[in-house]
Amino acid sequence: MTRFSISLILACLATGALLAACAQAAREDFPLTLATWNAEWLIEPDTFDELTRVCMARGGRARGNQRSVPCDLVPDRRWSEADFERLRAYAATIPADVFALQEVDGPAAATRVFPGRSLCFTARKHVQNVGFAIRAGIPFRCNADYQALGLPENDVRWGADLTLYPGTPWEIRLLAVHLKSGCNRDPLTSDSDACRTLQRQVPVLEAWIDGRAGEGKPFVVLGDFNRRFDREFAPGRDRAGRIVALWPEIDDGEPAEADLLDPGRGDATESCRQQDPVRPAIDHILLSATLGRAMVPGSYRMWTYPRGDPALRWPDHCVRTVTLNLGSLGR
């Protein structure tokens, strides 16, 4: 056993972490697979039916703590009991230790797809929440919701903040996000409400990143950014100092841990649903500098849904995964 392994065991026992995690961390090979998945209006059937009775007219949106769905979602976005069973079976095929989830109506709906996992979700009353499904046995702490991403009007989604292996040398911080939709490729200075809202979210997101980087803590930001990074180029700001691009603005390497890695860059090689065209990613898994070096080479993957009956409904976003070797942390 190496000196590093012994130090990990002592640290693990001193912090009272689970013995299974201690044994795993004692190995130099300590893999952790992370996933992100926008499950597309994942609401239980009975709840969806109730919400459709008070649905919003076209163009409307739920604000603050309002629980409602747009009328034009009905009935196309209703997940049936059979759909939930199919999604649960599909999720079980993906060997991820932690899923970051978007567009989920909280823990009740998530449990239907991820039975036996621990859950950590934002507490918005809105039907679209962000959260995590964590494999049993992994020590974690749910941190306070990052409500600032909702902006002062509380019109957009909060961030879900999670710590894995808290208090140990392999502690990492995760932020799951679902940023404003409708501005996936235009400059953020474009004259649209969607671009203006997303532009306002960028410094809020960067503040969380820089806060973790300033602490020297390894971190991951993952989820639905609603932004095509392949269409963004440095610098992140124009001559007037206005933010025009998300990726170069947050990937500035200041502090050093904020030198981010996007392992999925250029991954648009196939569609996850057979009926869809190939689309560049708007879902991303962004690794801090330390975790970028801990990524297992070639481990990034975009998962397709089963081919066959095109009438079977699947979410309109792909699952994406990456594997880290946490054995490199704390050395």
N, C-alpha and C positions, 0 to 999 in steps of 0.2 A: 504494500500500500504506500502511495506517495505521501510526502509531507503535505501536499495540497489536500489530498483526500482526508487525512487525519484532521487538518484544520477545519474542513467543512463539517465533519462529523461533530467536532467539539462545538462549533458555532451553532449547528442545528440543535444539538441537545440543550445548549445554553438558552436558546430562544424558545424552547418548548415546541418546536415544529414537529409535524407528524413523523413517526419513526420510518414509515415507508418512504417519505421524502428524503430523510437522512440517508437511507440506504442508496436511493437513486443518486443523490447528489455526491455520494462518495465515489462514484464512478467518473472517470474523465469524460466518458461519453454520456451526456445528460441531455437527451433531445427533448424539445418542446415544440409542438406543432400548433401554430395559430391559424385561424381561419376568419374570413369575413364573409358575410352573407346578408344581402338585402332580400328578405323573404316576401316582399310585395304585399302589403296590407294583410298581414297575418292576423286575422281576427277569428275567434271561435264562431261557428255558424249561428248559434242562438244569439250571440251578442251582435253579430252583423245584422241579423234580421231585425233586432230591436232598433238599431241605429238607422236603418233605412226608413223607418217610419218618421224620422225627423231629419231626413237628409237635407243637405245644402244645395241650393240651385247652382247651376253651372257658373263657374267663376268665383263662387264663394269659398271661404276657407275658415276652418275652425281656429279660434283665437284663444289664447290663454288656456284656461281649464275646460274649454268646451269639448264635449265628446260628440262628434258627428262625422259623417262621411259624405262626400259629394254624391249627388243623385246620379251623375253620369257613371259612377262605379257600379251601379246596380243593374243587373245581377252579375256582371262579368267578373267582378273581383271577389265574389263569395267563395270561400274555401269550404267544401263539403266535408263530411266525416271521412269519406273515402279519400279525399285529397289529403287530409291530415295524416291518414295512415300511410299514404304513399310518400309524403314528405318525411315522415318519421323513418321509414325504411331507407330512404335515400340518404338522410343525414347519418344514419348508422354506418354507411359504407365509407364515410370520410374520416380518416384517422386523425382528427384534430383534437388536441387536448382542450383548447379554448376556442369557442366561436364568438366573434363579435357580430351582433345581430342588429339589423335595422328594419324599420316598418313593422314592428311587432307590438301587439296590444298587451304588453307587459308579461309577467311571469305565467299567468294562466294559459295563454296561448303558447308560450315557449315550452312549457312543460309537456304539452301534447306532442311536440316534435322532439324534445330532448328529455325523455323521462330518466330520472336517476341522476341528473346533473344539478349542480348548484347554479343558482341564477342571481344575477346582479343587474337590475334594470333602473333606468331613470324613472322618476316618480311623477312625470307629467300625467294629467288626466286625459290628454289627447290620446287617440287610438294608435298613433305612430310613435313608438318609443324605441330607444336605443339601449342595448344591454349586452350581457355576456352569459354564455352557458359554459360552465366549467366542469371538467371531468372530475368525478368523485375521487377524493384522496389528495387533490392538489391544494395546498394551503393558500388562502387568499384573504383579501380584505376589500370590501366594497367601500370606496371613498365617496365623499359628498358629490352629488351630481354637479357637473360643470355647467351650471345654469347660464353662465355668461354667454355661451354660444347661442342662446335663445334671443339675445339682444334685449335692450330695455323694454321693447314692446312684447316680449315673450311670444313672438309669432313663429319662431323656428325652433328646431329640435335642440335639446340639450346634449351635452356629451356625457357618456358613462365612463367613470374613472375607476380603475381597478388596480390593485397591487397583488402580484403573485409572489409567493414565498416571502412574505413580509418578515423583516428583521433578520434575514439571512444574507450571506454573501452573494446569493444568486437572485436577490430581490429585483424585480423589474416592474415598471409602471406601464399600464395600458390605458389609452384613451380611445373609445369607440365614438365615431362621429357619423352624422348624416347631415351634410351641409345643404344649403339652399339649392333647389333644382332650377333649371331653366336658363342657365348660363354656362353650359359646359365647354364652350369653345371661344366665345367672344371676349374681347378685352373687358376687364372688370370695370372700366370706365364707360362702357357702353350705356346708352340711354334706355335702360329697362329696369323695372323694379327688381327683377331677379338678380341682375348683375350688381345693382347697388347694394342689395341685401348681402350677397355673397362677399362683396368687397368689404363690407363692415364686419363680417365674420372673420376675415383673414387675420387682422391684428389680435383678435381674441384668441384664435387658435395658436398664433405665434407666441402669445404670452404664456400659454400653458407649456408649449415646447421649450421656450427659453427658461421658464421656471424650473423644469426638470433638468435641463442641460446645465443650468447654473448650479444645481445641487450635485452635479456629477453623476446623476442617476441614469442608468440605461432605460430606454423607454421605447414604446411602439405607439404610433397613431394609425388606426386602421378603420376602414368603413367605406361608406358611400360619400365620396367628396363631390360628386356631381360635377366633376371637372376633368377634362382631357389634358393631362400633363404633356402629351405629345404635341399640343398646339401652343405650349407656353415656352417662352424664351427669355433669358436674362436680358436686361435687368427687370426686377419685379416692379419697379416704379418708373414713372415717366419723369420728365424734367421738372415738372411741377410738384413732384413728390407724391403723386397719387398712385395707389396700388393698381397695377394693371394685370398682374399675373400671380396666381397663388403659389405655385411650386417654387419659383426662384425667390419669392419673398420669405417663405418659411425655411428653405434649404440654404441658409446663409452661413452656416458654420460658426455662428456667434451666439452663445459660447460653443466651444469645440464639439461638445456632444451633439449639437444641433446640425452637424454635417450629416445629412440624412441619406439613406439608401432606399431607392424605390426598386425592389427586385423584379417587379412586373413590367418595367418599362419596355415597350415594344412587344407586348405579349399578344397582340391582336392577330392570331393565326387561325382561329376557328370560333364558331358561335356556340354558346352553351345550350341553346334550344335549336332543334333542327330546322325550325321554320324561320329563324332569324338570320339576317345578314351578319357578317363579321363586323364587329364594332370595336373601336379602341376603348380601353378601360376607362371607366370613371370611378371604379372601386379600387382602392389602393391599400397596401400594407407598407407603411413607412417606418424604417428602422433607424434608431439613433446610431451614432458612430460606433459605439461599443458593440451593439447587437448586429450591426452590419458586418462586423468582423466575425461575429459568432454564427452567422447564417451558414447552414450546411449548403455547400455549392450544388447548384442544380435542383434544389428542393422546392423552388417556387413552382406552383401549378395552378392553372385554371381548370376547374372541373366542369365537364359537360353533363347535361341531363341525359337519361336513357333515351336512345333513339327507338322509334317504333311507331306507336299510335300518335299522330300529330294532334289528335283531339284532346289528349291528356294535358291538363294544365300544369305548368311549372312556373316558378317565379321568373321575372324578366331580368334578373341579375344572376351572374355566375357566382359560385363559391370559389374563393381563391385562398390558397394555403401557402405557408412557408414554414420551414423547420429551422430552429435555432439549436445550437449546442451550448447549453448553459454551463457545461463543464469548464468553459474558458473564463467564466466570471469569477472574480474573487482571487485570482492568482496573483 
